[in-house]
Amino acid sequence: MELSSLIGKRILSPAGEDLGYVVRAYLARDLRKLSSLVCADGEEEEFYLPVRALLSVSDIAVAGKARLKAPTGVLFPAGYPVYSEKGERLGFVSDYIFGEAESAFVALDGAARKTFPAAEVRVRGSVVLRVPDGARRAAAPKAQTSEREAQAPPPKPADSAPAGGSPVCNRLDLLGKKVKKSVLDGFGAPIVRAGERITPAVIAAARRQNRLLQLAVNTYTNLI
């Protein structure tokens, strides 16, 4: 299952009560599985689910009563640039595949889609490194960046980082931003086109179509 299909999904209790929807996800510290989910109820108040609370996931998710006081693990690094152990840029993190025999990160490099085993991925600040077994870890990918990239501010990931804490995804950060690549619904119809600005209606439509993660990635990364 891809994480992008879980973000924005409605959550019901076993009795059918509408609990809200999934906003973002945290991975285990070794990045090999999901750890917890940040969700929002009908009043947009956030609550936190351990992944073990999910009883089933299909068109909707069904969750039990377990709750957390705060999300656990590492925030999924949506939009972070990905480098090889040699400092070669491999693209940007766009998705995460879980529930399989081995979890994997998905990166987009232009039109190319690449997958990397989660066991080979390391998060270093706002950069993701792919370090295959036996390879030496790159000290820093800066040596491979162009002069233009070196002078530019570091790429802003899909989640903004508040002072003194882990990055926190805030959907309000997307309002007014221009989308760099069109976001389509499941039928291929545009939710928002490249170059258009994000409005509350766009965010609501992306949430209904489980495209919040894709909207963030297509806004904050250089995909086109």
C-alpha positions, 0 to 999 in steps of 0.5 A: 500500500502507498502512503499517499493513498492513506493521507486524506482517507476518512477514518471511522470507528468500528461502530461507524462513527466518523472520526476524521481523516489522516493528515500525515504519517510518522515512520519508525526510527529505522524507517522500515514501517509506519509508526503513528498517524496524525489525524484531524476531526470534524473541528480540525482538532488533531489527534494521534493514532498508533498504526496498530489502532488501524483495524482495516484500510480500504476506501475508508479506514477503521480504527480502534480506541487506542490514542497517543499523546503525541506522534511517535517516530520520524515524520515522513520526509515528503519532498526531501531531495534524495542523494546517493552515497556518492552525492548524486541527486536521485530525485525527491521523496514522493511516496512510501510503500508499506505493508509489503515484504519490505517497505520502500521509499518512492522518489520522482526524478523528472518523469522517472519513478524510483523505489529504494528499500527503506533499509537503505535510506537515511534521513539527515536533516532535510536530505535523504541519503540512499546508502546500499549495503556495504556502501560508505555513507556520504559525508554531505552531498553539497560537493555535487551541487551546482553553483546555482544550487549552492547559492540558493536556500535549501529546498523547503520540504513539504513539512515546515520545521518550527523552532526547537521541534520536529517538522510539522505539516501545516496545510495552511502553509500550502494556501496561496502557493503555486503548484509546480505540477498538476495534481489529478484525481483518480479519474485523471481530472485536474484537482489543480493545474500547474501554475495555479495557486492553492485555495481552501477549495483545492485543499478540500478537494485534494483531501477528498481524493486522497491527494494531500501528500501529492499536492504538497510534493508537487508544490514544494519540489522541483518536479518540472 
